[in-house]
Amino acid sequence: MKALQWKIAHKLIFSKWREALGGRIIGVITGASACPLRIMRTFNAAGINVREGYGMTEAAPAISFSRFEKGGAKLGTVGRILEGVSVMIDAEGEYREGEGEILARSPGVMLGYYKQPDKTAEMTKVIDGVTWLATGDVGMLIPAVDGGLPFLKITDRKKELLKTSLGKYVAPAPIESALKEHYLVDQAMVVGENLKFVSALIVPSEDGVKEWCLRHKIAWKGFAAAVVDPQVIARFQMLMDRVNPNLARHEQIRKFTLLTDPWEPVKTDGTNAELTPTLKLKRRVIMDKFKDVIEIMYAG
């Protein structure tokens, strides 16, 4: 039965996707920001192979890459370490087991920033006499089943690790990715720095919320009315209840607030944009814009 369903899906839907992309596409390469697993699974199922790569300008520019050949990719990772590149996971600090800052070394890694020795010192780390590029990203190595070069998994940015008032470290990016896997969520940001528990700011998908409301016979009175509707809020609480069991107790989302306006990389009203040009969260900007909302979540 499933085989028949897949054949129908390929004939009626996926073939049209491939045709819209020119009809001869082999795959898509993505970088700069993590691609949601939901998107990757959907496109891969459609025969449009999505592969992630990882690197930075200082590494000229690649460190790892997901290949298109069999065994060359693993969902949830940014691919195998490239030949000629050495990667070390520096676990010095407050990290979860197996995680640490990603350090890289290769002939392509820069010698330093031109006439900026202080900045060069910030981006390098010397271990046992060997100089490594300190990427500022947190991750872990996952051995390959074929015994070849390992896969690299990015779990967060070192600077984005937050510490609650109870002294517990939380990596927000994996939690935010888990939330965005759901069709009702467009954007999400975890909050908790110097606070007693973890909460979240969520920008729902307007189309997703509208479709859910109509399917459950809830009168649609607009997006602003929907995000404060008790039934909609209860549905998002169900999402939290699904995500939380997969998190450590101190990482679990205790409260959340639904917002109406999407975060953007460019604002036309003169206010600070909430996203970088590569669509990464500007956490300080968002925290400042919604400080009143955050205070309400932590009141009492």
C-alpha angles and dihedrals in degrees: 000000000000091000090055092048090052091050091051091047091051092048099045104029118009095047089057090052091053091046091051088055092053101277096256102070116141099182149324126244118209134184145145092071134029115273111227112250090230090061093046094049092049096050094042089052088052091057093255103120113215117200129184127214132191135207146100138236091259089061093052079258123288132069102164137006138187110236127217095224122093112288092011097108137050123187113243093030135086092233137259123329108262120250110264092027122106120202128192126187107220105207095182105127136027107328137137118259112291094012132106144131113309112241120189136193130182142130086267096058113108123255090225145294113301109263091341106108094161093055090044089054090052092054098046135064128194116215120177090343094308120116117223132187108245103216097190088228124118119221150127139238119243116200117236116239090229091058092245130122111328127247121248121224120196113211103171150324114277091227091050097058106114128208121212122220087258090063096253119140119225128190104214101190098071090048092049091048091052090053093047090053087078119086091229093062125075101166136005139179126192117224128197113109107148089348128120097245143007122269135167141226109213131191104199124213105259092207091047094049092046092050091048092049094050092046090053093044094248111151111249109230096162137290096279091055093045097057091058095043109117092224092053091046089050089053091054090048087057087056091052089049089054096048100041099066088062091057133075113261094255090050097054119116109245099177138010140185127211116222129197106208117074119231113249140192092226128037122200094195095068096253124125115279115243095216135052119238087266090053097252117148118263092214098185092050092050092045090052095046093050101033091122091052090048092049090054091053091053098040116116 
